[in-house]
Amino acid sequence: MPESMTSTDVPIQTKQILLVEDEVVFANAVKKHLQRKGYSVNLATDLDTARQCYKKNTPDLILLDMRLPDGSGLDLLCEIKSKNTSIEILVMSAYGELEDAVSAMKLGASDYLKKPIDLEELFVNVKKVFEKNDLAQKLNYSEKREQHASEEVNFLGECESINSIRMQVEKISALSQSESGIPPTILILGETGTGKDVVARLMHSKSSLSKKPFVHVDCASLPKDLIESELFGHEKGAFTNANASRAGLIEAAEDGVLFLDEIAEIPIDLQSKLLAVLERRSLRRLGSTKERPIAAWIIAATNRDIQLLVDSGEFRSDLYYRLNVISLTMPALRERDNDVILLANYCATMTSKRYSLEFDGFTDEAIKLIKNYSWYGNVRELKHLIERAVLLNGGGTLDANILGIDINKTSEEESDVNDETTLGEAELRLIKTALERTNRNVSKAARELGITRMALRYRIKKYNL
């Protein structure tokens, strides 16, 4: 099996090396040796060519000779490090150039090798640099994950539909233990605020990928003019202000989990590119011709009627079929029997602990009101309403008044809903209510709805509010 392949038949990303060396015979020997080891190597025999190669495609490592026909390797080292401190540079120096090697180390070179260099020794040093860099990246990912994973993923509920979802999650997560490859793509459906992101995180935490990255992408909040770059990444110079190459969010998931939330909001012209990623398991950054392998487990979610979008031509049918290998449908909170009280108690208890307050439960009237409310915003709306009530009350027992639910308005809203009410109409009603309640304060309304300001602004524009 080639070194660039894993047991899952998904290639790990080939490391790119730029070799800057003017001794042609030695350079060709180094290039062939490293290519046999699975690396991609570009050769530059002078500084000018090296600059052009670097500008065209930023490498993962530069092997840099100190003395070149058109100048000193130190100049190139200093020039590159002033713009990209993270790039690894391994310098090569002949006897009598050790002062240059010391200067190179001070400027940020990873290490130096003294000529003549044994090819196998060179490979060992190259491998060591990459392993050190990979370890640093993994530690960085671990630190970020620890910040978000200090609390266990809580998927609460005792009703039949939630227990069914829980069983399906267990079965799906078990698929990640298989040696046959990446688990199948998952599509999670359900209204706004039903906990689709919680289920995605639960699948990640219970799978064999739990120690690997979980990248949550809110497709609705990505800037329309930058969404392609954000998802797929770009090379230096791909567009105005692209001053450096950057990996996209899909690449950032590495061999972990990529959660594409609100996937129905991806523009139709980019859906074909996403389909190609799913089918070929590779992508091309903006401004690049190089295919980069993708090994992430992809989970997608939407609160919209995606079949209706397919029928209307707003969503590609082939992408829908590719995503819908296994689907889960999250139940609305109003369909979950007594789970609403369980969740309300949990939210109140957690909020009280966070702010060092005492929570003594709900009055009978408050419980009745919580049960009878329709909760169009589902668990997210419940969570934010309970948090607000606990903070306003300063702890203690929460009564019906402190909840701030307008019973008459609730009845009016319920009378407007019938079997023909669409998810979009319900979402529009929620947004209008939140904006009215907050005097069109977008930040406050977004907090009440449990979405980002960008996501709310997108929907305000979408519904022409």
C-alpha positions in Angstrom: 0.0 0.0 0.0 1.4 3.4 -0.9 2.4 5.7 2.0 -0.1 8.3 0.8 -3.0 5.9 1.3 -4.9 4.7 4.4 -6.7 1.4 5.0 -10.0 3.1 4.2 -8.9 3.7 0.6 -9.2 7.5 1.1 -5.8 9.2 0.3 -4.4 11.5 3.0 -3.5 14.8 1.6 -0.1 14.6 -0.3 2.4 16.9 1.2 3.7 19.6 -1.2 7.5 20.3 -1.2 9.3 23.1 -3.0 12.9 22.2 -3.6 15.2 25.2 -4.2 18.5 23.8 -5.4 20.8 24.8 -8.3 22.9 21.6 -8.4 20.8 19.8 -11.0 22.1 16.3 -10.5 21.7 16.4 -6.7 18.3 18.2 -7.0 16.9 15.5 -9.4 18.1 12.8 -7.1 16.4 14.4 -4.1 13.2 15.0 -6.1 12.9 11.4 -7.3 13.7 10.0 -3.8 11.0 12.1 -2.1 8.5 11.4 -4.8 9.0 7.6 -4.2 8.2 8.3 -0.6 4.8 9.7 -1.5 5.5 13.5 -1.6 4.8 15.9 -4.4 7.9 17.9 -5.3 8.4 21.0 -7.4 12.0 22.0 -8.3 13.3 25.5 -8.6 17.0 26.1 -9.5 17.0 29.8 -8.7 15.3 32.4 -6.4 13.2 33.9 -9.2 11.7 30.5 -10.2 11.2 29.7 -6.5 9.2 32.9 -6.0 7.0 32.0 -8.9 6.4 28.5 -7.7 5.6 29.7 -4.2 3.2 32.4 -5.6 1.4 29.8 -7.7 0.9 27.1 -5.0 2.0 27.5 -1.4 3.9 24.3 -0.4 3.8 22.6 3.0 7.7 22.5 3.2 10.5 24.3 1.4 13.9 22.7 1.1 16.2 25.7 0.6 19.8 25.8 -0.5 21.7 28.8 1.0 23.7 29.7 -2.1 21.9 30.2 -5.4 22.9 31.8 -8.8 20.8 34.9 -8.3 21.2 35.5 -4.6 21.2 34.1 -1.0 18.6 31.7 0.2 18.4 33.8 3.4 16.7 36.6 1.3 14.0 34.2 0.2 13.6 32.8 3.8 13.2 36.3 5.3 10.8 37.3 2.5 8.5 34.2 3.0 8.6 34.2 6.8 7.6 37.9 6.9 4.3 36.9 5.2 3.8 33.3 6.3 5.3 32.4 9.7 3.6 28.9 9.8 5.4 27.5 6.7 8.1 25.0 7.3 11.6 25.7 5.8 14.5 23.2 6.0 17.8 24.8 4.9 20.7 23.0 3.3 24.2 24.4 3.7 27.7 23.4 2.6 30.8 23.4 4.8 31.8 27.0 5.4 28.2 28.3 5.2 27.3 27.4 8.9 27.0 31.1 9.7 24.2 31.3 7.1 22.6 28.2 8.7 22.6 29.8 12.1 21.1 33.0 10.7 18.5 30.9 8.9 17.5 29.3 12.3 17.2 32.7 13.8 14.9 33.8 11.0 12.6 30.8 11.7 13.9 27.9 9.7 12.8 24.5 11.1 16.2 22.9 10.9 19.4 22.8 8.7 21.3 20.0 7.0 25.0 20.1 6.1 26.0 19.0 2.6 26.8 16.4 1.4 23.4 15.0 2.4 22.5 11.3 2.4 19.1 10.9 0.7 17.6 8.7 3.3 18.8 11.0 6.1 17.1 13.9 4.2 13.9 11.9 4.0 14.0 11.2 7.8 14.4 14.9 8.5 11.6 15.9 6.1 9.3 13.3 7.8 10.3 14.6 11.2 9.3 18.1 10.3 5.9 17.0 9.0 5.3 14.8 12.0 6.1 17.7 14.3 3.8 20.1 12.4 1.0 17.5 12.3 1.3 17.0 16.0 1.1 20.7 16.7 -2.1 20.9 14.5 -3.7 18.0 16.4 -2.8 19.6 19.7 -4.4 22.9 18.5 -7.5 21.0 17.4 -7.6 19.2 20.8 -7.4 22.5 22.7 -10.3 23.9 20.7 -12.4 20.8 21.0 -11.8 20.7 24.8 -13.2 24.3 25.1 -16.4 23.2 23.4 -16.6 19.7 24.8 -16.2 20.4 28.5 -19.9 19.4 28.9 -21.3 16.1 27.7 -23.7 16.2 24.7 -27.1 16.1 26.4 -29.9 14.7 24.3 -32.9 14.8 26.6 -36.3 13.3 26.2 -38.4 10.3 27.2 -41.1 10.2 24.5 -41.3 7.4 21.9 -40.1 9.5 19.0 -36.9 10.7 20.9 -36.1 7.2 22.0 -36.4 6.1 18.4 -34.0 8.8 17.3 -31.6 7.7 20.1 -31.6 4.1 18.9 -31.0 5.2 15.3 -28.1 7.4 16.4 -26.5 4.3 18.2 -26.8 2.2 15.0 -25.5 5.0 12.8 -22.5 5.7 15.1 -21.7 2.0 15.1 -21.1 2.2 11.3 -18.1 4.4 12.0 -16.4 1.4 13.6 -16.4 -0.4 10.3 -13.1 -0.9 8.5 -14.8 -0.6 5.1 -14.5 3.2 4.9 -16.2 6.4 5.8 -19.8 6.2 7.3 -22.7 7.0 4.9 -23.9 10.6 4.6 -26.7 11.5 7.0 -29.5 14.0 6.4 -31.3 15.4 9.5 -34.7 17.0 8.9 -36.9 19.0 11.3 -38.3 22.3 12.2 -36.1 25.2 13.5 -34.9 24.6 17.0 -35.7 20.9 17.3 -32.1 20.0 18.1 -30.7 18.8 14.7 -27.2 20.1 15.7 -27.4 18.3 19.0 -28.1 15.0 17.2 -25.1 15.6 14.9 -22.8 16.2 17.8 -24.2 13.1 19.5 -23.4 11.0 16.5 -19.9 12.5 16.5 -19.4 11.8 20.3 -20.6 8.2 20.0 -18.6 7.3 16.9 -15.0 6.3 16.5 -14.3 9.8 15.2 -15.1 11.4 18.6 -11.4 12.5 19.1 -11.3 14.0 15.7 -12.6 17.5 14.5 -16.2 18.4 14.4 -16.7 21.3 12.1 -20.2 23.0 12.3 -20.9 25.0 9.2 -24.0 27.3 9.3 -24.7 27.6 5.5 -27.3 30.2 6.1 -24.9 32.6 7.8 -22.1 32.4 5.3 -21.7 35.7 3.3 -23.1 35.2 -0.2 -20.1 36.6 -2.0 -17.6 34.5 0.0 -19.5 31.3 0.5 -17.5 29.4 -2.1 -14.2 30.5 -0.6 -15.4 29.7 2.9 -16.4 26.2 2.0 -13.8 25.2 -0.5 -10.8 27.4 0.4 -8.7 29.4 -2.0 -5.2 29.9 -3.3 -3.2 33.1 -3.0 -4.3 35.6 -5.6 -7.5 33.7 -6.5 -9.5 36.9 -6.0 -9.0 40.4 -4.7 -7.6 40.5 -1.2 -6.7 36.8 -1.3 -3.2 37.5 0.1 -2.5 34.0 1.3 -3.7 30.5 0.6 -6.4 29.2 3.0 -8.1 25.9 3.6 -11.9 26.0 3.5 -14.3 24.6 6.1 -14.6 21.3 4.3 -10.9 20.7 4.5 -10.8 21.9 8.1 -12.9 18.8 9.1 -9.9 16.6 8.0 -10.9 13.0 8.8 -13.5 14.0 11.4 -17.1 15.2 11.0 -18.4 18.0 8.7 -21.8 19.2 9.8 -23.5 21.2 7.0 -26.4 22.9 8.9 -29.1 24.6 6.8 -27.8 23.0 3.7 -30.8 24.0 1.6 -29.5 27.6 1.8 -26.5 26.8 -0.4 -26.8 28.6 -3.7 -27.9 26.4 -6.6 -24.7 27.2 -8.6 -22.5 25.8 -5.7 -24.6 22.7 -5.2 -23.0 21.0 -8.2 -19.5 21.6 -6.7 -20.6 20.2 -3.4 -22.1 17.2 -5.2 -18.7 16.6 -6.8 -17.0 16.7 -3.4 -19.4 14.0 -2.1 -19.0 11.8 -5.1 -15.3 12.1 -5.8 -14.2 12.7 -2.2 -11.9 15.5 -3.3 -12.1 19.2 -3.9 -10.3 22.0 -5.7 -9.7 25.3 -3.9 -10.5 28.5 -5.7 -7.7 29.4 -8.1 -6.2 25.9 -8.0 -6.1 22.9 -10.3 -5.0 20.5 -7.6 -7.4 17.9 -6.3 -7.3 17.6 -2.5 -8.7 14.4 -0.9 -11.6 14.7 1.6 -12.0 12.1 4.3 -14.6 13.7 6.5 -17.9 12.0 7.5 -20.6 14.4 6.2 -23.8 15.1 8.1 -26.3 17.6 6.7 -29.4 19.2 8.1 -32.2 21.5 7.0 -35.5 22.9 8.4 -37.0 23.3 5.0 -39.1 20.9 2.9 -36.3 19.8 0.7 -38.4 17.6 -1.5 -40.5 20.8 -2.3 -37.3 22.6 -3.1 -36.3 19.8 -5.4 -39.7 19.9 -7.2 -39.4 23.7 -7.6 -35.9 23.5 -9.0 -34.3 25.3 -6.1 -32.3 22.3 -4.9 -30.6 19.8 -7.1 -32.3 16.4 -7.1 -28.9 14.5 -7.5 -27.4 16.3 -4.5 -30.6 15.5 -2.5 -30.3 11.8 -3.4 -26.6 11.8 -2.5 -27.2 13.4 0.9 -30.3 11.3 1.7 -28.5 8.0 2.2 -29.8 7.8 5.8 -32.3 10.4 7.1 -33.5 11.3 10.6 -36.6 13.5 11.2 -36.6 15.4 14.5 -40.0 15.7 16.1 -41.4 19.2 17.0 -41.5 20.0 20.7 -45.3 20.2 20.6 -45.3 16.5 19.6 -43.2 15.3 22.4 -45.7 14.9 25.2 -44.3 15.7 28.7 -40.7 16.2 27.4 -41.4 19.9 27.4 -41.5 20.0 31.3 -38.4 17.8 31.5 -36.6 20.2 29.2 -37.9 23.3 31.0 -36.6 22.0 34.4 -33.2 21.1 32.8 -32.8 24.6 31.3 -33.8 26.3 34.5 -31.5 24.2 36.6 -28.5 24.8 34.2 -29.1 28.5 34.0 -29.4 28.7 37.8 -26.1 26.9 38.2 -24.3 29.1 35.7 -25.3 32.3 37.5 -25.2 30.9 41.1 -28.9 31.2 41.6 -31.4 28.9 43.4 -34.2 27.3 41.3 -37.2 25.9 43.2 -39.3 24.7 40.3 -42.4 26.0 38.5 -45.9 26.9 39.8 -48.8 24.7 38.7 -50.0 27.6 36.5 -46.6 27.9 34.9 -46.5 24.2 34.1 -49.9 24.4 32.6 -48.9 27.4 30.4 -45.7 25.6 29.3 -47.6 22.5 28.3 -50.3 24.4 26.4 -47.9 26.7 24.5 -47.3 25.7 20.9 -43.5 26.4 20.9 -43.1 27.2 17.2 -39.4 27.8 17.9 -39.2 24.4 19.6 -36.5 23.6 22.1 -34.5 26.6 21.2 -37.4 29.0 22.0 -38.1 27.1 25.2 -34.4 27.3 26.3 -34.1 31.1 25.7 -37.5 31.8 27.3 -36.6 29.8 30.5 -33.2 31.4 30.7 -34.7 34.8 30.5 -37.3 34.0 33.2 -34.7 32.6 35.6 -32.5 35.7 35.2 -35.4 38.1 35.5 -36.8 36.3 38.6 -33.4 36.0 40.2 -33.9 32.3 40.9 -36.6 30.9 43.2 -40.0 29.6 41.9 -41.0 30.6 38.4 -44.7 31.5 38.0 -46.7 32.0 34.8 -46.3 35.8 34.8 -42.5 35.7 34.8 -42.5 33.4 31.7 -43.8 36.3 29.6 -46.0 34.1 27.4 -49.0 36.0 26.0 -51.8 33.4 26.2 -54.2 35.4 24.0 -51.4 35.9 21.3 -50.6 32.2 21.6 -54.3 31.3 20.9 -54.3 33.7 17.9 -51.2 32.1 16.5 -52.6 28.6 17.0 -55.8 29.6 15.2 -53.7 30.7 12.2 -52.1 27.3 11.9 -53.8 24.5 10.1 -52.8 21.4 8.2 -51.8 23.5 5.2 -49.4 25.8 7.1 -45.9 25.4 5.7 -42.6 25.4 7.6 -41.7 28.7 5.9 -44.9 30.4 7.1 -44.3 29.2 10.6 -40.7 30.5 10.4 -41.9 33.9 9.1 -44.4 34.2 11.9 -41.7 33.5 14.5 -39.4 36.1 13.0 -42.1 38.7 12.8 -43.0 38.1 16.5 -39.4 38.3 17.7 -38.8 41.5 15.8 -42.0 43.1 17.1 -41.2 42.0 20.7 -37.7 43.5 20.5 -38.6 46.7 18.6 -36.6 45.4 15.6 -33.4 45.0 17.5 -31.8 42.3 15.4 -29.3 41.2 18.0 -32.0 40.7 20.7 -34.3 39.0 18.2 -31.6 36.7 17.1 -30.8 35.8 20.7 -34.5 35.0 21.3 -34.7 32.9 18.2 -31.4 31.2 19.1 -29.8 32.0 15.7 -26.9 34.2 14.7 -27.4 37.8 13.6 -26.1 36.9 10.1 -28.7 34.1 9.9 -31.5 36.4 11.0 -30.4 39.2 8.6 -30.4 36.6 5.8 -34.0 35.6 6.7 -35.1 39.3 7.0 -33.9 39.9 3.5 -35.3 36.6 2.3 -38.8 37.4 3.6 -38.5 41.1 2.7 -39.1 42.2 6.3 
